[in-house]
Amino acid sequence: MGFLGERYQVAWLGAITILVSVAAGYAYRVGNAGSAKLVFIYGGVTTALAIVGCVRAYRDGELGEWLKPAFGDFTSAFFATAILFAGAYGFAKYVVLPGDVRTGWLSHLYLQLGDTADLRKHAAFVGAAICVVAVAEEILWRGLVTTLFAEIAGSRRAWIYAAVLYSLAHVPTMWMLADARAGLNPLLVLGALGCGLVWGALARRNGRLVPGMISHALFDWAVVMMFRFWGPSV
């Protein structure tokens, strides 16, 4: 890979991170709490970038392999989701302690996602949005971004670098979801890093994105709709 080629990859990685960061920062503004704007802003930017990733992968002959289903995908996805949920539950129980000021981090996050009664009324929309964003994020971060890193530094650690960049793209939410007593809110940044590592490892192990897509959708549905760590579940 020549110097000009590497500059091209770095420019793409920088542009992706900036665009997603701006979208995340705007989507998680207090004024968008409980609003579909959160989905349309963040999901719209992510989906547009994922489409770019699909076009590039199709051109390179990789898209079919990324999206090819296989026997055992759901099983792999289920175990990955169980690991992530256990980690999230442990963090919520032993780090964000009940009664501690850090519970403000969770309250701000869930208040931003919306009231449980509203989510229940629009469960079909929420489910569809979760699936679309999950698929788009996997194509973008475990597909396009990981491939760009692999072209620069090789495939061995590309999935780790992609997870770090996925986390950094959520840094603006630390201010958007900050709590007056607990300070800057690191939940989405840490969550993106942990999830990015697990889904990245899943993609590297399988050589495909489908298990990660399934796990991503299952995990988001679980923590948003089924087993919320703050307030009543849907």
C-alpha positions as CSV (number, residue, x, y, z in Angstrom):
1,M,0.0,0.0,0.0
2,G,1.6,3.3,-1.1
3,F,1.6,6.5,0.8
4,L,-1.1,8.1,-1.3
5,G,-3.2,4.9,-0.8
6,E,-2.8,5.1,2.9
7,R,-3.8,8.8,2.9
8,Y,-7.0,7.8,1.1
9,Q,-7.9,5.2,3.8
10,V,-7.1,7.6,6.6
11,A,-9.2,10.3,5.1
12,W,-12.1,7.9,4.8
13,L,-11.7,6.8,8.4
14,G,-11.5,10.4,9.6
15,A,-14.6,11.4,7.6
16,I,-16.6,8.5,8.9
17,T,-15.7,9.2,12.5
18,I,-16.5,12.9,12.2
19,L,-19.8,12.4,10.4
20,V,-21.0,9.8,13.0
21,S,-19.7,11.9,15.9
22,V,-21.7,15.0,14.7
23,A,-24.8,12.9,14.1
24,A,-24.5,11.3,17.6
25,G,-23.9,14.6,19.3
26,Y,-26.9,16.2,17.6
27,A,-29.2,13.1,17.9
28,Y,-28.6,12.9,21.7
29,R,-29.4,16.5,22.4
30,V,-31.8,17.0,25.3
31,G,-34.3,18.5,22.9
32,N,-34.5,15.3,21.0
33,A,-35.3,13.1,24.0
34,G,-38.0,10.6,23.3
35,S,-38.2,11.7,19.7
36,A,-37.9,9.8,16.5
37,K,-35.3,12.4,15.5
38,L,-32.7,10.4,17.5
39,V,-33.3,7.5,15.1
40,F,-33.6,9.5,11.9
41,I,-30.5,11.6,12.5
42,Y,-28.1,9.0,13.8
43,G,-29.6,6.1,11.9
44,G,-29.8,8.2,8.7
45,V,-26.1,9.1,8.7
46,T,-25.1,5.6,9.6
47,T,-27.3,4.0,6.9
48,A,-26.0,6.4,4.3
49,L,-22.4,5.5,5.2
50,A,-23.3,1.8,5.2
51,I,-24.6,2.1,1.7
52,V,-21.3,3.5,0.7
53,G,-19.7,0.5,2.4
54,C,-21.9,-1.8,0.5
55,V,-21.1,-0.2,-2.9
56,R,-17.4,-0.5,-2.1
57,A,-17.7,-4.1,-0.9
58,Y,-19.7,-5.0,-4.0
59,R,-17.0,-3.4,-6.2
60,D,-14.3,-5.5,-4.4
61,G,-16.4,-8.7,-4.5
62,E,-16.8,-8.8,-0.7
63,L,-20.4,-7.9,-0.2
64,G,-21.8,-11.4,-0.9
65,E,-19.5,-12.9,1.7
66,W,-20.3,-10.2,4.3
67,L,-24.1,-10.9,4.0
68,K,-24.1,-14.7,3.4
69,P,-26.0,-16.5,6.2
70,A,-24.8,-19.8,7.5
71,F,-26.0,-22.5,9.9
72,G,-25.2,-21.6,13.5
73,D,-25.4,-17.8,13.0
74,F,-28.2,-17.4,15.5
75,T,-26.4,-19.6,18.1
76,S,-23.2,-17.5,17.7
77,A,-25.2,-14.4,18.0
78,F,-27.1,-15.6,21.1
79,F,-23.9,-16.4,23.0
80,A,-22.4,-13.0,22.0
81,T,-25.5,-11.2,23.1
82,A,-25.5,-13.1,26.4
83,I,-21.9,-12.1,27.1
84,L,-22.7,-8.4,26.3
85,F,-25.8,-8.4,28.4
86,A,-24.0,-10.0,31.3
87,G,-21.3,-7.3,31.0
88,A,-23.8,-4.5,30.8
89,Y,-25.8,-5.9,33.8
90,G,-22.6,-6.2,35.8
91,F,-21.6,-2.6,35.0
92,A,-25.0,-1.3,35.9
93,K,-25.1,-3.3,39.2
94,Y,-21.5,-2.9,40.5
95,V,-20.3,0.3,38.9
96,V,-23.4,2.4,38.5
97,L,-24.5,1.6,42.0
98,P,-28.2,2.1,43.1
99,G,-28.4,5.3,45.1
100,D,-25.1,6.5,43.8
101,V,-24.8,9.8,41.8
102,R,-23.7,7.7,38.8
103,T,-27.2,6.4,38.3
104,G,-27.7,9.8,36.7
105,W,-25.8,8.4,33.7
106,L,-28.4,5.7,33.2
107,S,-31.3,7.9,33.8
108,H,-30.2,10.4,31.2
109,L,-29.6,7.7,28.7
110,Y,-33.0,6.0,29.2
111,L,-34.8,9.3,29.3
112,Q,-33.2,10.2,26.0
113,L,-34.4,6.9,24.5
114,G,-38.0,7.5,25.5
115,D,-40.7,6.8,27.9
116,T,-41.6,3.1,28.2
117,A,-45.3,3.8,27.5
118,D,-44.5,5.5,24.2
119,L,-42.0,2.8,23.2
120,R,-44.7,0.2,23.9
121,K,-47.2,2.0,21.7
122,H,-44.7,2.1,18.8
123,A,-43.0,-1.3,19.4
124,A,-43.1,-2.2,15.7
125,F,-41.4,1.1,14.7
126,V,-38.8,0.6,17.5
127,G,-38.1,-2.9,16.4
128,A,-37.7,-2.0,12.7
129,A,-35.4,1.0,13.7
130,I,-33.3,-1.3,15.8
131,C,-32.9,-3.8,13.0
132,V,-32.0,-1.2,10.4
133,V,-29.5,0.6,12.6
134,A,-28.0,-2.7,13.7
135,V,-27.5,-3.8,10.2
136,A,-26.1,-0.4,9.1
137,E,-23.7,-0.2,12.0
138,E,-22.3,-3.7,11.4
139,I,-21.8,-3.0,7.7
140,L,-20.2,0.4,8.5
141,W,-17.9,-0.5,11.4
142,R,-17.3,-4.3,11.2
143,G,-17.4,-4.1,7.4
144,L,-16.1,-0.9,5.8
145,V,-14.1,0.6,8.7
146,T,-12.4,-2.8,9.5
147,T,-11.6,-3.2,5.8
148,L,-10.0,0.2,5.6
149,F,-7.9,-0.5,8.7
150,A,-6.9,-3.9,7.3
151,E,-5.7,-2.1,4.1
152,I,-3.5,0.1,6.2
153,A,-2.2,-2.1,9.0
154,G,-3.2,-5.7,8.1
155,S,-6.2,-7.7,9.2
156,R,-4.9,-9.1,12.4
157,R,-5.7,-6.1,14.6
158,A,-8.1,-4.2,12.2
159,W,-11.2,-5.3,14.2
160,I,-9.7,-3.8,17.4
161,Y,-8.9,-0.5,15.8
162,A,-12.4,-0.4,14.3
163,A,-13.9,-0.9,17.8
164,V,-11.8,1.9,19.2
165,L,-12.9,4.3,16.5
166,Y,-16.5,3.1,17.0
167,S,-16.2,4.1,20.6
168,L,-14.5,7.5,19.8
169,A,-17.4,8.4,17.4
170,H,-19.7,8.4,20.5
171,V,-17.5,10.8,22.5
172,P,-19.9,13.8,22.0
173,T,-22.6,11.9,23.8
174,M,-20.5,12.3,27.0
175,W,-21.6,15.9,27.0
176,M,-25.1,15.5,25.6
177,L,-26.0,12.9,28.3
178,A,-24.0,14.5,31.1
179,D,-25.4,14.6,34.6
180,A,-25.1,17.7,36.9
181,R,-23.8,15.6,39.8
182,A,-22.1,12.6,38.1
183,G,-20.4,14.7,35.4
184,L,-19.7,13.6,31.8
185,N,-21.6,10.4,30.8
186,P,-19.3,7.6,29.5
187,L,-21.9,4.9,29.0
188,L,-22.3,5.0,25.3
189,V,-18.5,5.4,24.8
190,L,-17.7,2.4,27.0
191,G,-20.7,0.4,25.6
192,A,-19.6,1.0,22.0
193,L,-16.0,-0.1,22.9
194,G,-17.2,-3.3,24.6
195,C,-19.8,-4.1,21.9
196,G,-17.4,-3.2,19.1
197,L,-14.8,-5.7,20.4
198,V,-17.3,-8.5,20.8
199,W,-19.0,-7.9,17.4
200,G,-15.6,-7.3,15.8
201,A,-14.3,-10.6,17.1
202,L,-17.5,-12.3,15.9
203,A,-17.0,-10.9,12.4
204,R,-13.3,-11.9,12.3
205,R,-14.1,-15.4,13.6
206,N,-16.9,-16.0,11.1
207,G,-15.6,-13.9,8.2
208,R,-19.1,-12.6,7.8
209,L,-21.3,-9.9,9.3
210,V,-24.6,-11.7,9.8
211,P,-24.0,-13.1,13.3
212,G,-23.0,-9.6,14.5
213,M,-26.1,-8.1,12.9
214,I,-28.3,-10.6,14.8
215,S,-26.5,-10.1,18.1
216,H,-26.5,-6.3,17.6
217,A,-30.3,-6.2,17.1
218,L,-30.9,-8.7,20.0
219,F,-28.8,-6.7,22.4
220,D,-30.3,-3.4,21.6
221,W,-33.8,-4.8,21.9
222,A,-33.0,-6.4,25.2
223,V,-31.5,-3.3,26.9
224,V,-34.0,-0.8,25.3
225,M,-37.3,-2.8,25.4
226,M,-37.0,-5.9,27.6
227,F,-34.6,-5.6,30.5
228,R,-33.9,-1.9,31.1
229,F,-31.3,-1.1,33.7
230,W,-33.1,2.1,34.9
231,G,-36.8,2.6,35.2
232,P,-39.6,0.2,34.3
233,S,-39.1,-2.2,31.4
234,V,-41.5,-2.1,28.5
